[in-house]
């Protein structure tokens, strides 16, 4: 299976857009749907406004025991009960990228406790991190979250806790794209 993904914002797709929120910096153009495609999309398709390219990769900044813990409780995506998804594109500032990987790890884990906090919300909130920076995209990361409607409050709490860490001092752009699984077929 290809590890390249494209998130296509337009008038087609499995996910209906409920809201697009610019949290820090500029947002994304308004669209009705988002289609998640497991391949690179070279051009913006007709009736689409944007395409965010990404790839999945090995888990970075995590130690072996953290990876083992994550894999033990991380649910699969596309669960039937997970009718809500949130796509969060993030771009970190130049100061973040000027640090060595061990310095970023210290902020990410030892100070911000990113993995430990995320583990508290598994398996209710499934997630998949996508990398974009190496592709020259406008965002460094895209995080895809899926959860059942009854776990919306837990998801909001997770976001609040993550944003209240030292790591988020380095975020220069963040957008939330709230989505609902479309019950009807897209046009």
C-alpha positions in Angstrom: 0.0 0.0 0.0 1.2 3.5 -0.9 2.0 5.7 2.1 1.2 8.9 0.1 -2.1 10.7 0.8 -3.9 13.7 -0.6 -6.7 15.5 1.2 -8.8 17.1 -1.5 -11.1 19.9 -0.5 -14.0 20.5 -2.9 -17.5 19.3 -3.7 -16.8 15.6 -3.6 -15.7 13.2 -0.9 -16.6 10.8 1.8 -16.4 13.6 4.5 -18.8 16.5 4.7 -17.3 19.7 6.1 -19.0 21.0 9.2 -16.6 23.9 9.9 -13.1 25.1 9.0 -11.5 27.1 11.9 -8.3 29.1 11.6 -6.7 28.6 15.1 -3.4 30.4 14.4 -2.5 32.1 11.1 -4.4 31.7 7.8 -7.1 29.2 7.3 -8.1 27.1 4.3 -10.7 28.1 1.6 -14.2 27.0 2.4 -15.3 23.7 0.8 -18.3 21.3 1.1 -16.4 18.0 1.2 -13.0 16.4 1.8 -11.9 13.4 -0.1 -9.0 11.4 1.4 -7.1 9.7 -1.4 -4.3 7.1 -0.8 -2.1 8.5 -3.5 -0.5 11.7 -4.6 -2.8 14.0 -6.6 -0.7 16.1 -9.0 -3.3 18.7 -9.8 -6.3 20.3 -8.0 -9.3 18.4 -9.4 -12.2 20.3 -11.1 -14.6 21.7 -8.5 -11.9 21.5 -5.8 -10.3 24.4 -4.0 -7.2 22.8 -2.4 -5.1 19.6 -2.1 -2.9 18.9 0.9 -0.2 16.3 0.0 1.3 14.1 2.7 2.9 10.8 3.6 2.8 8.5 6.5 6.1 7.4 8.0 7.7 5.9 11.0 6.9 7.4 14.4 9.4 10.1 15.1 10.5 11.5 18.5 9.1 8.4 20.3 11.1 5.8 22.2 10.5 2.0 21.8 8.4 1.7 24.9 6.2 4.7 23.8 5.7 3.1 20.4 4.8 -0.2 22.0 2.2 1.5 24.2 0.7 3.4 21.2 0.4 0.4 19.0 -1.2 -1.6 21.8 -4.2 0.8 22.1 -4.3 2.7 18.8 -7.6 1.7 17.0 -7.8 1.4 13.2 -9.2 4.2 11.2 -12.5 4.0 9.3 -14.4 2.4 12.2 -18.1 2.5 11.5 -18.8 4.3 14.8 -16.2 7.0 14.0 -18.6 9.4 12.2 -16.6 12.5 13.0 -13.2 13.4 11.8 -11.0 16.4 12.3 -8.1 17.2 9.9 -5.6 19.5 11.6 -2.9 21.0 9.4 0.0 22.5 11.4 3.1 24.5 10.4 5.8 25.1 13.0 8.1 28.1 12.9 11.8 28.4 11.8 13.0 28.3 15.5 11.5 24.8 15.9 13.2 23.5 12.7 16.5 25.1 13.6 16.8 22.9 16.7 18.4 19.5 16.6 16.1 16.5 16.8 17.0 15.7 20.4 16.1 19.3 21.4 12.8 19.0 19.6 12.2 15.6 21.4 12.9 17.2 24.8 10.2 19.8 24.1 7.8 17.4 22.5 8.0 14.6 25.1 9.9 15.5 28.3 8.3 19.0 28.6 5.0 18.8 26.7 4.3 15.0 27.3 2.8 14.8 23.8 2.7 11.0 23.6 1.6 10.4 27.2 -1.3 12.9 26.8 -2.4 11.3 23.6 -2.4 7.9 25.1 -5.0 9.0 27.6 -7.5 9.5 24.8 -6.9 6.2 23.0 -8.8 4.1 21.9 -11.7 6.6 21.8 -9.9 9.0 19.5 -8.0 7.4 16.7 -5.3 9.4 14.9 -2.8 9.2 12.1 0.0 11.7 11.6 1.0 12.7 8.1 4.2 14.5 7.2 4.2 17.3 4.6 7.4 19.4 5.2 9.6 17.2 3.1 7.2 17.5 0.2 7.4 21.4 0.2 3.8 21.7 1.2 2.4 24.8 3.1 2.0 22.7 6.3 4.6 20.6 8.1 2.1 18.0 9.4 -1.5 16.9 8.9 -3.1 15.0 11.8 -6.2 13.1 11.0 -8.5 12.2 14.0 -11.6 10.0 14.0 -14.0 9.4 16.8 -17.6 8.7 17.6 -19.9 11.7 18.4 -20.0 10.8 22.1 -16.2 11.3 22.3 -16.3 14.9 21.0 -15.8 16.4 24.5 -12.8 14.1 25.1 -11.3 15.2 21.7 -11.8 18.9 22.6 -10.1 18.3 25.9 -7.2 16.6 24.1 -6.8 19.7 21.9 -6.9 22.0 24.8 -4.3 20.1 26.7 -2.0 19.9 23.7 -2.3 23.6 22.9 -1.4 24.4 26.5 2.1 23.0 26.2 5.5 24.5 25.4 5.4 22.7 22.0 2.6 24.9 20.8 4.7 28.0 21.3 6.4 27.0 18.0 3.2 26.7 16.0 2.8 29.5 13.4 -0.2 28.1 11.6 -2.9 25.7 12.7 -6.3 24.9 11.1 -9.2 22.6 12.2 -11.3 21.1 9.5 -14.3 19.4 11.2 -15.9 16.7 9.2 -18.8 14.3 9.3 -19.0 11.1 7.5 -21.4 11.6 4.6 -24.2 9.2 4.7 -25.2 10.0 1.1 -22.9 9.5 -1.8 -21.0 12.6 -3.0 -22.1 14.2 -6.3 
